[in-house]
Every structure is written in C-alpha cells, then in structure tokens.
C-alpha cells in the first residue's frame, strides 16, 4: 500500500514536473515572443519618435526664427519711426531754412531799396547843398554889395523877426540909419506896421516872392525915393516885421 502510494505520488510529481517544464517552456517561448514583439514594437515606433523629436526641434527652431523675425520687425518699426522723426525734423529744418532764405532775400531787397533811396536822397541833398551854396554865395555877394553901398545890416530881433538897417542913404547924413522889419501874421500873410508906404511895400514883396529880389527892388526905390520912402531913426522909425 505504501509503495503504491509512493509510486502514485512519484508519478504525480513527475507529471507535475513535466507539466511545469512544458509550461515553463511555453512561458519562455511566450516571453521570448513578447520580448521579440516588444523589440519589434520598439523598432516600429523608433522612427516616429525620432521624427517627433526632429519635428519638435524644428518647431522650436521655427519658433525662435519667428521670435527673431518679430524682434527684427519691431526693430525695423522703431528704426522706421526714428527715420520718420528725423525726416520730419529735417523737413521742418528745410522749411525754416527756406523761410529764413526768403526773409533774407526780402531783407536784401529792402536793403537794396534803402540803398537806392539813400543814393537818391543823397544826390538830392547834394544838389540842394550845391544850390544852397550857390545861393549863399549870391546872397553873400549881394549882402556885401548892399553892405558896402547902403551899409545894410540884418538883425534877428525879438519874436523871431528880421530887422533891416540901412546907412549911406542920405548923402547929407551918411551915418544916419534907416530901418524897417518884416513879419508874417497868423494867416501867414506879410504884415507891415508904422509905415506910410505899407501897401506899396507889401505889393512889391508879394510880387517878388523872394527876399533877395525884394531887397534889390527896395534898393532901387531907396535910391530914387529917399525923401518920401524912408525917415531917419531919430524921427518915426519905419517898421516892417517878418516872422520866420
């Protein structure tokens, strides 16, 4: 009985061992198959993984390029803005320069006009001075003649009046002075006072409208009409007033 049970037990163990070995062999084959399958799957997925990495790297590079492009674009925008500002400032400066140039041209033209006007006025003044010099020479010559012949002396008296004093009028009394003065009234008309021949003198003065010609005319009249036109200073003075 015992031997039979041992034999049965041994048989069972052998069967179990054989079955275990077979199972182990099958499991080993399955493991190898799984390993091979895993290797194959790894090999199968190796290319997509590498491509993904490459795509990721490429994407990152493109992102960096986009960032660099945007940065360059921003720099270009800033540079364009600065260039536009400088251009505007330059245009403004050019406009100011043109304005200054126009002002300078206008000022130059004005200066030229002033120079021409000054030259004309200078010529006019020069001609007037020459005419005045000639007139003064004639007046001085006439005054010298009247002074030598009639002892004429012209004085400026009160009220901006001129007084004419003559001597050598009366041959009998050559030192006796004869005098008169002239004036203009408020209406700017000649006025003669204290003179018997007032109307005649005024008429002659207005007719001559020139002091030198008037004196020459009076010289003739004085020589012709000493007794009736003039009186000595020790009698009633003859006054003919002229305001300047």
C-alpha contacts under 8 A as a table, 3 or more apart, distances in Angstrom:
res1	aa1	res2	aa2	distance
1	X	4	X	5.05
1	X	5	X	6.18
2	X	5	X	5.05
2	X	6	X	6.06
3	X	6	X	4.96
3	X	7	X	5.94
4	X	7	X	5.02
4	X	8	X	6.03
5	X	8	X	4.95
5	X	9	X	5.93
6	X	9	X	4.85
6	X	10	X	5.89
7	X	10	X	4.94
7	X	11	X	5.93
8	X	11	X	4.93
8	X	12	X	6.02
9	X	12	X	4.97
9	X	13	X	6.10
10	X	13	X	4.98
10	X	14	X	6.09
11	X	14	X	5.06
11	X	15	X	6.05
12	X	15	X	5.02
12	X	16	X	5.98
13	X	16	X	4.92
13	X	17	X	5.96
14	X	17	X	4.92
14	X	18	X	5.92
15	X	18	X	5.08
15	X	19	X	5.85
16	X	19	X	4.94
16	X	20	X	5.80
17	X	20	X	4.83
17	X	21	X	5.92
18	X	21	X	5.06
18	X	22	X	6.04
19	X	22	X	5.02
19	X	23	X	5.95
20	X	23	X	4.85
20	X	24	X	5.77
21	X	24	X	4.84
21	X	25	X	5.83
22	X	25	X	4.95
22	X	26	X	5.99
23	X	26	X	4.96
23	X	27	X	5.89
24	X	27	X	4.83
24	X	28	X	5.87
25	X	28	X	4.93
25	X	29	X	6.06
26	X	29	X	5.01
26	X	30	X	5.96
27	X	30	X	4.78
27	X	31	X	5.88
28	X	31	X	4.84
28	X	32	X	5.98
29	X	32	X	4.94
29	X	33	X	5.87
30	X	33	X	4.82
30	X	34	X	5.87
31	X	34	X	4.85
31	X	35	X	5.81
32	X	35	X	4.78
32	X	36	X	5.89
33	X	36	X	4.98
33	X	37	X	5.81
34	X	37	X	4.81
34	X	38	X	5.82
35	X	38	X	4.93
35	X	39	X	6.00
36	X	39	X	4.89
36	X	40	X	5.89
37	X	40	X	4.90
37	X	41	X	5.90
38	X	41	X	4.89
38	X	42	X	5.95
39	X	42	X	4.93
39	X	43	X	6.00
40	X	43	X	4.90
40	X	44	X	5.82
41	X	44	X	4.74
41	X	45	X	5.98
42	X	45	X	5.12
42	X	46	X	5.71
43	X	46	X	4.97
43	X	47	X	7.47
44	X	47	X	6.86
45	X	48	X	5.50
45	X	49	X	6.24
46	X	49	X	5.29
46	X	50	X	6.26
47	X	50	X	5.11
47	X	51	X	6.07
48	X	51	X	4.94
48	X	52	X	5.99
49	X	52	X	5.02
49	X	53	X	6.18
50	X	53	X	5.04
50	X	54	X	6.07
51	X	54	X	4.85
51	X	55	X	5.87
52	X	55	X	4.87
52	X	56	X	5.86
53	X	56	X	4.91
53	X	57	X	6.06
54	X	57	X	5.03
54	X	58	X	5.92
55	X	58	X	4.85
55	X	59	X	5.83
56	X	59	X	4.97
56	X	60	X	6.08
57	X	60	X	5.05
57	X	61	X	6.11
58	X	61	X	4.98
58	X	62	X	6.04
59	X	62	X	4.95
59	X	63	X	5.96
60	X	63	X	4.91
60	X	64	X	6.10
61	X	64	X	4.99
61	X	65	X	6.06
62	X	65	X	4.80
62	X	66	X	5.98
63	X	66	X	4.94
63	X	67	X	6.05
64	X	67	X	4.95
64	X	68	X	5.97
65	X	68	X	4.90
65	X	69	X	5.90
66	X	69	X	4.88
66	X	70	X	6.00
67	X	70	X	5.05
67	X	71	X	6.01
68	X	71	X	4.93
68	X	72	X	5.97
69	X	72	X	4.97
69	X	73	X	5.89
70	X	73	X	4.82
70	X	74	X	6.03
71	X	74	X	5.02
71	X	75	X	6.10
72	X	75	X	4.92
72	X	76	X	5.98
73	X	76	X	4.95
73	X	77	X	6.08
74	X	77	X	4.94
74	X	78	X	6.11
75	X	78	X	5.01
75	X	79	X	5.98
76	X	79	X	4.90
76	X	80	X	5.87
77	X	80	X	4.97
77	X	81	X	6.02
78	X	81	X	4.98
78	X	82	X	6.15
79	X	82	X	5.03
79	X	83	X	5.96
80	X	83	X	4.88
80	X	84	X	5.95
81	X	84	X	5.02
81	X	85	X	6.12
82	X	85	X	5.03
82	X	86	X	6.07
83	X	86	X	5.03
83	X	87	X	5.91
84	X	87	X	4.82
84	X	88	X	5.99
85	X	88	X	5.03
85	X	89	X	6.07
86	X	89	X	4.98
86	X	90	X	5.92
87	X	90	X	4.92
87	X	91	X	6.04
88	X	91	X	5.03
88	X	92	X	6.02
89	X	92	X	4.96
89	X	93	X	5.98
90	X	93	X	4.92
90	X	94	X	5.99
91	X	94	X	4.93
91	X	95	X	6.05
92	X	95	X	5.02
92	X	96	X	6.14
93	X	96	X	4.98
93	X	97	X	6.04
94	X	97	X	4.94
94	X	98	X	6.05
95	X	98	X	4.99
95	X	99	X	6.04
96	X	99	X	4.90
96	X	100	X	6.01
97	X	100	X	4.97
97	X	101	X	5.92
98	X	101	X	4.84
98	X	102	X	6.07
99	X	102	X	5.06
99	X	103	X	6.08
100	X	103	X	4.90
100	X	104	X	5.91
101	X	104	X	4.89
101	X	105	X	6.03
102	X	105	X	4.95
102	X	106	X	6.03
103	X	106	X	5.00
103	X	107	X	5.90
104	X	107	X	4.90
104	X	108	X	5.86
105	X	108	X	4.94
105	X	109	X	6.04
106	X	109	X	5.03
106	X	110	X	6.00
107	X	110	X	4.89
107	X	111	X	5.97
108	X	111	X	4.97
108	X	112	X	6.04
109	X	112	X	4.94
109	X	113	X	6.10
110	X	113	X	4.98
110	X	114	X	6.06
111	X	114	X	4.92
111	X	115	X	5.99
112	X	115	X	4.94
112	X	116	X	6.13
113	X	116	X	5.06
113	X	117	X	5.97
114	X	117	X	4.92
114	X	118	X	5.78
115	X	118	X	4.92
115	X	119	X	5.96
116	X	119	X	4.95
116	X	120	X	6.12
117	X	120	X	5.01
117	X	121	X	6.02
118	X	121	X	5.00
118	X	122	X	5.74
119	X	122	X	4.92
119	X	123	X	6.00
120	X	123	X	5.07
120	X	124	X	6.04
121	X	124	X	4.83
121	X	125	X	5.86
122	X	125	X	5.00
122	X	126	X	5.85
123	X	126	X	4.89
123	X	127	X	5.98
124	X	127	X	5.08
124	X	128	X	5.96
125	X	128	X	4.85
125	X	129	X	5.85
126	X	129	X	4.97
126	X	130	X	6.06
127	X	130	X	5.01
127	X	131	X	6.03
128	X	131	X	4.92
128	X	132	X	5.89
129	X	132	X	4.86
129	X	133	X	5.87
130	X	133	X	4.95
130	X	134	X	6.13
131	X	134	X	5.06
131	X	135	X	5.98
132	X	135	X	4.81
132	X	136	X	5.80
133	X	136	X	4.96
133	X	137	X	6.01
134	X	137	X	5.01
134	X	138	X	6.18
135	X	138	X	5.00
135	X	139	X	5.95
136	X	139	X	4.86
136	X	140	X	5.74
137	X	140	X	5.01
137	X	141	X	5.93
138	X	141	X	4.97
138	X	142	X	5.96
139	X	142	X	4.89
139	X	143	X	5.79
139	X	212	X	7.28
140	X	143	X	4.86
140	X	144	X	5.93
141	X	144	X	5.04
141	X	145	X	6.15
142	X	145	X	4.97
142	X	146	X	6.04
143	X	146	X	5.04
143	X	147	X	5.77
143	X	152	X	7.29
144	X	147	X	4.95
144	X	148	X	5.97
145	X	148	X	5.14
145	X	149	X	5.92
145	X	150	X	7.98
146	X	149	X	5.07
146	X	150	X	5.14
146	X	151	X	6.29
146	X	152	X	5.42
147	X	150	X	5.44
147	X	151	X	4.10
147	X	152	X	4.35
147	X	153	X	6.77
148	X	151	X	5.60
148	X	152	X	7.66
149	X	152	X	7.92
149	X	168	X	7.00
150	X	166	X	5.68
150	X	167	X	5.34
150	X	168	X	5.02
150	X	169	X	6.26
151	X	165	X	7.68
151	X	166	X	5.32
151	X	167	X	4.69
151	X	168	X	6.03
152	X	164	X	6.90
152	X	165	X	5.62
152	X	166	X	4.65
152	X	167	X	6.66
153	X	164	X	5.91
153	X	165	X	5.11
153	X	166	X	6.57
154	X	162	X	6.59
154	X	163	X	5.59
154	X	164	X	4.72
154	X	165	X	6.33
155	X	162	X	5.59
155	X	163	X	5.07
155	X	164	X	6.60
156	X	160	X	6.36
156	X	161	X	5.56
156	X	162	X	4.66
156	X	163	X	6.24
157	X	160	X	6.05
157	X	161	X	5.23
157	X	162	X	6.07
157	X	163	X	6.71
158	X	161	X	6.11
159	X	243	X	7.07
160	X	242	X	7.87
160	X	243	X	5.48
160	X	244	X	6.01
161	X	181	X	7.05
161	X	182	X	6.75
161	X	183	X	6.31
161	X	241	X	6.08
161	X	242	X	5.14
161	X	243	X	4.81
161	X	244	X	6.74
162	X	181	X	5.64
162	X	182	X	6.25
162	X	183	X	7.74
162	X	241	X	6.69
162	X	242	X	5.87
162	X	243	X	7.22
163	X	179	X	6.96
163	X	180	X	5.82
163	X	181	X	4.27
163	X	182	X	7.04
163	X	240	X	7.81
163	X	241	X	7.28
164	X	179	X	5.41
164	X	180	X	5.41
164	X	181	X	5.89
165	X	177	X	6.35
165	X	178	X	5.65
165	X	179	X	4.25
165	X	180	X	6.74
166	X	169	X	6.84
166	X	177	X	5.48
166	X	178	X	4.99
166	X	179	X	5.98
167	X	170	X	7.67
167	X	174	X	6.03
167	X	175	X	5.77
167	X	176	X	5.88
167	X	177	X	4.74
167	X	178	X	6.26
168	X	171	X	6.52
168	X	173	X	7.47
168	X	174	X	4.17
168	X	175	X	6.24
168	X	176	X	7.32
168	X	177	X	7.85
169	X	173	X	7.79
169	X	174	X	6.13
169	X	176	X	7.72
169	X	177	X	7.91
169	X	178	X	7.63
169	X	222	X	7.46
169	X	223	X	7.36
169	X	226	X	6.97
170	X	173	X	5.15
170	X	174	X	5.39
170	X	176	X	7.30
170	X	226	X	7.07
171	X	174	X	5.32
173	X	176	X	5.51
176	X	232	X	6.27
176	X	233	X	7.19
177	X	232	X	6.16
177	X	233	X	5.89
178	X	230	X	6.59
178	X	231	X	6.42
178	X	232	X	5.35
178	X	233	X	5.72
178	X	237	X	7.63
178	X	238	X	7.59
179	X	233	X	7.15
179	X	237	X	6.80
179	X	238	X	5.92
179	X	239	X	6.84
180	X	237	X	7.36
180	X	238	X	4.91
180	X	239	X	3.96
180	X	240	X	4.82
180	X	241	X	7.31
181	X	192	X	7.83
181	X	238	X	7.76
181	X	239	X	4.76
181	X	240	X	3.55
181	X	241	X	3.94
181	X	242	X	6.23
182	X	190	X	7.21
182	X	191	X	6.67
182	X	192	X	6.31
182	X	239	X	7.08
182	X	240	X	3.84
182	X	241	X	2.47
182	X	242	X	3.21
182	X	243	X	6.95
183	X	190	X	5.85
183	X	191	X	5.52
183	X	192	X	7.09
183	X	240	X	6.61
183	X	241	X	3.40
183	X	242	X	2.25
183	X	243	X	4.33
183	X	244	X	7.77
184	X	187	X	7.58
184	X	188	X	5.13
184	X	189	X	5.17
184	X	190	X	4.57
184	X	191	X	5.70
184	X	241	X	7.09
184	X	242	X	5.17
184	X	243	X	5.07
184	X	244	X	7.71
185	X	188	X	5.15
185	X	189	X	5.52
185	X	190	X	6.50
185	X	191	X	6.32
185	X	243	X	7.77
186	X	189	X	7.38
190	X	202	X	6.77
190	X	241	X	7.98
190	X	242	X	6.97
191	X	202	X	7.37
191	X	240	X	6.95
191	X	241	X	6.46
191	X	242	X	7.32
192	X	195	X	6.73
192	X	198	X	5.71
192	X	202	X	7.22
192	X	239	X	6.72
192	X	240	X	4.44
192	X	241	X	6.02
193	X	198	X	7.17
193	X	238	X	7.85
193	X	239	X	5.72
193	X	240	X	5.76
193	X	241	X	7.32
194	X	198	X	7.97
194	X	237	X	7.63
194	X	238	X	5.99
194	X	239	X	5.81
194	X	240	X	7.68
195	X	198	X	5.24
195	X	238	X	5.51
195	X	239	X	6.42
195	X	240	X	7.41
196	X	229	X	7.89
197	X	200	X	5.39
197	X	201	X	6.26
197	X	229	X	6.89
198	X	201	X	5.22
198	X	202	X	6.07
199	X	202	X	5.17
199	X	203	X	5.97
200	X	203	X	5.12
200	X	204	X	6.12
201	X	204	X	5.04
201	X	205	X	6.02
202	X	205	X	4.94
202	X	206	X	6.07
203	X	206	X	5.29
203	X	207	X	5.93
204	X	207	X	4.95
204	X	208	X	6.04
204	X	214	X	6.94
204	X	217	X	7.96
205	X	208	X	5.21
205	X	209	X	5.83
205	X	210	X	7.35
205	X	211	X	7.64
205	X	214	X	5.79
206	X	209	X	5.04
208	X	211	X	7.54
208	X	213	X	6.06
208	X	214	X	5.77
209	X	213	X	7.88
209	X	214	X	7.52
210	X	213	X	5.35
210	X	214	X	5.97
211	X	214	X	4.88
211	X	215	X	6.08
212	X	215	X	5.17
212	X	216	X	6.23
213	X	216	X	5.00
213	X	217	X	6.09
214	X	217	X	5.04
214	X	218	X	6.10
215	X	218	X	4.93
215	X	219	X	5.97
216	X	219	X	4.96
216	X	220	X	6.51
217	X	220	X	5.25
217	X	221	X	6.31
218	X	221	X	4.83
218	X	222	X	5.74
219	X	222	X	5.02
219	X	223	X	6.19
220	X	223	X	5.25
220	X	224	X	6.20
221	X	224	X	5.00
221	X	225	X	5.64
221	X	226	X	7.69
221	X	229	X	7.90
222	X	225	X	5.24
222	X	226	X	5.15
222	X	229	X	6.86
222	X	230	X	7.49
223	X	226	X	5.96
225	X	228	X	5.51
225	X	229	X	5.69
225	X	230	X	7.89
226	X	229	X	5.60
226	X	230	X	5.72
226	X	231	X	7.98
227	X	230	X	6.21
227	X	231	X	7.15
228	X	231	X	7.77
230	X	238	X	7.09
231	X	235	X	6.63
231	X	236	X	6.92
231	X	237	X	6.90
231	X	238	X	7.11
232	X	235	X	5.62
232	X	236	X	7.40
232	X	237	X	7.05
233	X	236	X	6.53
233	X	237	X	5.28
233	X	238	X	7.98
234	X	237	X	7.49
